[in-house]
Amino acid sequence: MKNLIAYFSCTNTTKELAEQLASLTEGDIYKIKPVQEYTNEDLNWENTNSRSSIECEDRSIRPEIVKDLENID
């Protein structure tokens, strides 16, 4: 069985950890991408009106993601 390391990272912090896990497990790696990319302004957690702050506060709000993973098998 092959492992799939799927990760979501706007600042590439999570990417580094995902790459380490993929290397350790000899797994495939896949970046989950939002349809609308995040800007620096979107990621400003000090601004309560920023996109990331709003999404974090309301768990029913999640970004639409690009569905380009052809075969998860």
C-alpha positions as CSV (number, residue, x, y, z in Angstrom):
1,M,0.0,0.0,0.0
2,K,1.3,3.5,-0.9
3,N,0.8,6.5,1.4
4,L,-0.5,9.8,0.2
5,I,0.5,12.9,2.1
6,A,-2.0,15.6,1.3
7,Y,-1.4,19.1,2.7
8,F,-2.8,22.6,2.6
9,S,-0.2,25.4,2.9
10,C,-0.4,29.1,2.1
11,T,3.0,30.0,3.5
12,N,4.8,26.7,2.7
13,T,5.3,26.0,6.5
14,T,3.2,22.9,6.2
15,K,4.8,22.0,2.9
16,E,8.1,21.4,4.5
17,L,6.6,19.0,7.1
18,A,4.6,17.2,4.3
19,E,7.8,16.7,2.3
20,Q,9.5,15.2,5.4
21,L,6.6,12.8,6.0
22,A,6.5,11.8,2.3
23,S,10.2,11.1,2.4
24,L,10.0,9.1,5.6
25,T,7.0,7.0,4.4
26,E,8.1,6.8,0.8
27,G,4.7,8.2,0.0
28,D,3.3,10.4,-2.7
29,I,2.7,14.1,-1.9
30,Y,-0.2,16.3,-3.0
31,K,-0.8,20.0,-2.4
32,I,-4.5,20.9,-1.8
33,K,-5.0,24.2,-3.6
34,P,-7.7,26.8,-3.1
35,V,-9.5,27.9,-6.2
36,Q,-8.9,31.5,-5.1
37,E,-5.3,31.8,-3.9
38,Y,-4.6,33.6,-0.6
39,T,-2.9,37.0,-0.7
40,N,-0.8,38.4,2.1
41,E,-3.7,40.5,3.1
42,D,-5.9,37.4,3.3
43,L,-3.5,35.8,5.7
44,N,-3.2,38.8,8.1
45,W,-4.4,37.1,11.3
46,E,-4.1,40.4,13.1
47,N,-7.0,41.8,11.0
48,T,-10.3,40.3,12.2
49,N,-11.8,41.0,8.8
50,S,-9.1,39.1,6.8
51,R,-10.1,36.0,4.9
52,S,-8.2,33.6,7.1
53,S,-9.5,35.2,10.3
54,I,-13.1,34.9,9.1
55,E,-12.6,31.3,7.9
56,C,-11.0,30.4,11.2
57,E,-13.8,31.8,13.3
58,D,-16.6,30.1,11.3
59,R,-15.9,26.4,10.7
60,S,-18.7,26.3,8.1
61,I,-16.7,28.5,5.8
62,R,-14.0,26.7,3.9
63,P,-12.3,27.7,0.7
64,E,-13.4,25.9,-2.5
65,I,-10.5,23.7,-3.5
66,V,-9.1,22.7,-6.9
67,K,-10.2,19.1,-7.7
68,D,-7.3,17.9,-9.8
69,L,-6.3,14.7,-8.0
70,E,-7.1,12.2,-10.7
71,N,-6.5,8.9,-8.9
72,I,-6.4,8.6,-5.1
73,D,-5.9,4.8,-5.4
